[in-house]
């Protein structure tokens, strides 16, 4: 079983953003990954953190995902994603679902794994949430100061990367890892 903690940050909304995830594997080994974009929204960073973390796990993995984003959690636990797909990617008010590209990626990743969502209150002392927040916010600040620039996304591979190969690089559009 993997335990995944995620967070997103945005300085201004939209503005410079960062995302971070901590992945703890079956052997209790921890990997921290983070990245961001120069111009984005907080919700996009929350979703990107989950995508990047799940891409580090293999299909069939059991994942316990912890997030302070009700937007992310409720889409899966309250059936929003199912309704959006059934309604042609329209909300209940008939407006287009925002971040459809990220929802599609998440849906594919989660469909191939056994994921349980857990909501944690942000900025309330949860160690892993606070660590993700620090990594995401620090990355967003670097984008805001022009210390980081967006890079083009890598080509899509046909295989899912696994956590056991930390030397592999995964970025959308910029990703940093303490273990690379």
N, C-alpha and C positions, 0 to 999 in steps of 0.2 A: 504494500500500500504506500502511496505517495501522499504527503501532506504538502499542499501548495497554499502559500499566502501571497496575495496580490494587492497592489494599490496603484492608483493613477493620480497625477497631479497636473494642474494647469494654472499658470500665472496669467490671470485674465482668462476669460472663457468666452471666445477663443483667445489663445495666446500660446506662449511657449509651454510645452508639456513634457512630462516625464512619466514613465511607468516602471514598475519594479515587481519582481516576484522572488520568493524564496521557495525552493523546492527541496523537500526532505525525503530521501528515498528509504527503502526498506532497511537499509543498513545504518540508518540515521545519519547519512552523509548529507550535508547541506550545500546547496549551490545558490548563489545570489546572481540574478540577471537583471539588467535594467537598460533602458534606452529612452528615446523620446523623439520629438519632432519640434521644429521651429514654430509651426502654426497649427494648432489642433484644438480639441476640446477635452474637457475632463472625462466625459463619457468614453471618448475614443481611447484615451489612455487606460482607463479601467478595463476595457475590453481587450486592448492590446496586451496588457499584462497577463490576462488569463490565456490568451492565444499563445503567447510566447512560452509560458510555463507548460501548458498542455503539450506543445510541440516537443518538449523535452522528455515526455513520457511516451511509452509505446502503446500501440493499439491494444486494447484489452486490459490495460492497467486499471487498478482501483485507485481513485483519487479523491481525497477529501480536500475541497477547495474552500479557503477562508477569504472573505472579501468584506470591505466596508461599503461596497456599492450595492444598494438596493436595486438599482437599474440592472446590473448584471445578474444578481441572484434571482430576482423576481421574474425575469424573462424565462427562466427555466423552472422555477418552483411554483409560479403562479400561472403557467401555461401561456404566457404572452407570445413566446416564439411560435408555438403551435398555431395560435390564432392569427398571427401576422402572416405566416406561410399560407394558411387556409384562405385568408382574405387578400391574397395577391400582394403581400408586403405593404398593406395599409393598416393603420391603427383603427381603433374603434370609431374614431372621429373621421375616418376616411382619408387622413393625410398620410403621405408616404412615411414609412418607418425610417428613422435616421440610422445611419451606420450599418446599412444593410450588408455592405461588403464584409464587415467584421462579424456580424451575426451569422452570415453564411459560413465563414471560416470556423467560428466557434461551434456552430451546429454540427459541422462535419467532425471536428475533433471530439466533441462530447458524445456524439453518436457511436464512436468507436471505443469509448471508455466507459467505465462505471464511475460517474462523478456525483459526489454528494456536495451540496452547497451549504456553507455555514456563514451567516452574517455576523460580523463583529463590529462593535461601535468604534468608529474612527477617533483618534486622538484621545483615547480613554485608557492608555497604559498597556494595551496588549503588545508584548515585546515584538512579535513578528510584524504586526501591523505598523507599529512605530518605525521599525527598521525599513520596511518597504516604503513608508511615507518619506523617510529621510532620503533614501536612494532616489525615489521618483522626483521629489522636490529639488534635490541637488542637481539632478540631470536637467530639469526644466530651467533652473537658474543658469546653468551653463549655456543652454540654448538662448536664453534671454540676453546673456552677455556676449553672444556670438562666439563663444568658445567651442561650440560644437555646431556642425552643419549637417543637414539632412544628406544622406547618401541614398543612391538608388537601391530599391529592394533587391535581394539576391534572387537568382533564378529559382523557381519552384523545383524541388526534387520529388521524385516519385516514391521515395521512402520516407517514413517518419523518423526524425532523429530521436535518439534515445539518450537518457541522462547519463548513461555509462560512457559517452564519448564527449567529454567537456571540451576537447580541443576543436570540435566543429564550431563554426561561427554561424549564428542565425541573427539576422538583423532586419528590422522593419521600422523605420529606415536606418536607425542607429541602435546598436545594442552593445552593452558592455557587460562583462562578467568578471567577477573577482577571481575566477579560476582559469581564465584564458591567458 
